[in-house]
Amino acid sequence: MPDFHPLLDPSVRPVVGHRGNCAHAPENTLVSFRQAVALGVDALEFDVRLTRDGEVVVVHDPTLTRTTGVAGEVRDMTLAELRDADAGATFSRDQGRSFPYRGLGIGIPTLAEVLEELPQFPVLIELKVAEVAAATRRVIERMGAEARCIVASSVEAAIPPFEGSRIAIGATPGHVAPLLLPALMGRRFQALPFRTMSLPRMWRGIPVPLAALARATRPAGATLHVWTINDPATAKRLWMRGVHGILSDDPAAMLAARDS
């Protein structure tokens, strides 16, 4: 694996497995992550939340209903209670006619389990709530994984606990919003309080000026990655406009588009 995190390197065009290989396997599970790594992705993206007993777990939604069929909020459950949930229960590729991963013992992993399962592999960790931040930092540092982890969040309060650490920080909405108009006016930034940006194409129905942001932040060495892109033609257009990385549910298709 590279010594430098590929999502921080402006010279590469990484493909990132969004929640693993989640177009083909249950999202945010070790199965999904293993599949994405086997395909050749450059990094993985996943989400973390905090259980009632203080464990950092890899799950996107505040509840388990959509991905496991179990009622209950993650923050109100212990890790032991989450272990009983089947993270493959609701996954289907044929609109619910079949559930190929149901009953196979696929669980919700902890952050520590993911980092241990995939040693040295680069990851982008989305902090879904502020209260998971301090515990996430402790797990990363305990496992010596600082160099291969980037943390990002749309929650402003989730980022300060990482200040002063060796863990790279992604831009929050509060970082990006003041850059938009200057970027459109052609300004170039020499220094920024973040290392990378992970942005959507649209924000609340308004197109994000991705090409302008990529140009504006390039002198500071910042990188720009876009989610969630599953169309190869769209990925190619974004790369041509100066975007660095693509986060995708279907990373195999994005890898093929990049290689073509």
N, C-alpha and C positions, 0 to 999 in steps of 0.2 A: 504494500500500500504506500501511497505517496507520503512524504514527511509533512507536506503542506496540505491543508484541507482543500480539496478541489473546488469547493464553493467559494473560496476566498481568492482563487487564482484567476485574474482577468484574462489569462491567455488560453483558458480551456472552455469548452462548451459542454458542461456536465448535464447528464440526464439523471434526475432524482426520482426514486421510487416513492410516490406519494402514498403514505400509509402502506408502503411495501409494493406489492403487485396487486393492488386491490380491485382491479377489473377482473381478476381471475382467481382471487383467493380472499378469505375474510380479512378485512382491513385491520391494521395494527396488531397483527398476530405474528408469532415467530414463523409460521408457515408462509405467510405473505412476504415477510422480510427475506427468508431464505430463497424464495423463488426470485425475488427482485435481484438479489446478489448473484444468483446463478445466471441470470440474464446478462449481467455485466453492467449494472447501474454504477454510477460514480459515487452515489451517496443515497442514504435513506432519509425520508422525512416522516416524523410521527408526532403524536400528541400525548401530553401527560397531564394527569390530574392527581389529586391527593385523596387517599382514603381516610376514613374516620380515625384510624389508628396510625396515621402519618406515613403511610407507604406511597411511594411514587409509582403509579401504574400507567400503562400505555393504553389510553382510550380517548376517543374524540368527544363524544357526547357527554353532557352532564348526567344522563341516565343510561341504563343498559338496555332499554327497550328495543331500540332499532337493531342493535347488533347481536343481542342474545335472546331477546324475547322475555327477559326477566324485568320485572318492575323494580324501581328503586334508584335513588341517586347515588352516584359514586361517593360523594363526600359523606354520606350517611352510612356507608357500609365498611366493614373491616376487610382486610385483604383476604381473610379466610372465607368470608361470605362471597367475595368476588370470585374466589377459586371455584365455587360451585356452578358458576355461569358457563354456558357453552358458547364460546365466541364464534363458533362456526354454525350456530343453529339457524340463522336467518339468511345466510348467504345463498344467493341463487343467480345463475346466469340465464335462466329461461323464464323469467317473470313468475317464479314461484312454483313451477311445475316439478322441480327437483331441488334438493338441498344436499349437494355432494359432500359437504364438510360437516354436516350435522352428526353428532354422536361420536366423533372421532377423538374426543378428549382435548380439543383445542381450547386453551384458556386465555384469559387476559394476562399478559406478561407484566412484570415489573420493569422499570427502567434498568435496574441492575441486571436482570436476566437478559435483556436485549444486548446490553453492552458486553456481558460475558459471553453470550452466544456468538456474537460477531466481533471478536477481538480485532482491534485496529481499524475497523471499518468506519468511514466518516458518516456522521449523522447530523441532521438538522432537527432540533427539538422544539416543538411549538408548545409553549406554556399556556394552557387554556385558562388558568386562574392564577391570581397573584400568590395565593397561599401555597402553591406548589413550588415556588421559586427557590426558597432557601433549602428545602429538602432535596431538590434537583441538583443544586450546586454541591451539596454534601455527597450525594451519590457519585457524581462525576469525579469529584476530587478524590474520594476514597478509592475509586477504581483506576485512578491515574489516567483518565480519558479526556483531559482538558483539550489537548491538541486536536482531537478528532470530533469535538462537539461544538456546534453553534446553537445558541439559544435565541429564540425569537418569540414575540407575543404581540397581540393586538391590545393587550392590557398593559397600560403604561407602568403600573406599579409592580409588574412582574420582573422588570429589568434591573432596577437598582441593586437587588441582592447580588448581582454578578459583577458589579463595578469593583475594580481592583483585583479581579480574578484573572486567570490565564485563559478563560473561556471566551471565545469570540461572541460578540453581541450583534444581533440583527436589528434592523431599524424598526421602530414602532410607528404607528400612524402619526404620533406627535413629532417624530423625527422627519417624516416624509412630507407632511402637509406644508411646512414653510418652504420646502424646496420647489414646489410645483410651479408657481409663477416665475421665480427666477430662472428655473430650468427652461421654461418656454420662451423666456426672453434672451436665452443664450448665455446665461452666466455659467461659469465653471468653478467648482468648489475644490479647494486645495486640501482641506481638512474637514472631517466629519466625525461625529460621536459614535459611529457604528462602522462595522466592517462590510456588511452586506445587506441587501434588501430582498425580501420575498414578497411579491406583490401580485394582485390579480390584474386581469386585463380591464375589468370594470369595477368601479366602486360606487355602490348605491346608484347604479344606472348611468354613471358618468365614466367615459373612457379615461383610463390612466395614461398620461403621456410617457409611455415607457421609453421610447427612443430618446426623448429629450432628457429624461432622468438618467439614462445610461450615459449620454454625452456629458451631462453636467457633473456627474459624480466620478467620472473616469480619472480626472487628475488626482483625486484623493485615494485612488486605488480601490474604491468600493465596487462591488459586483451586484448585479441585478438578476434575480431569478423569478420566473413567472409561474403561477399556478392558476387553475389546474388545466393543463393542456393535453388533450387526447387526440387531436387531429394533426397528422403529420404535416400537412400543408401549412397549418397555422404555426406550428413549431418552426418550420423553415423560415417563414416570414419574420418571426420574432428574432431568430438568430441573425438574419440579414439586417435587421434594424438595430442591432447592437446589444440585444439581450444576451446574457451569458448562459444561464441555465434554464432548463425546463423541468417543472415538477409535473409528473403524470401518473394517472391511475394505470396506464397501459405502457409501461416503460419500454417494452420490446418494440412497439411501433415507433416510439421516439428515437430509440437507438438506431433503428433501420433508417429513419429519416435523416438523422445526422450523418450516418455512414454513407448515405447515397449522395 
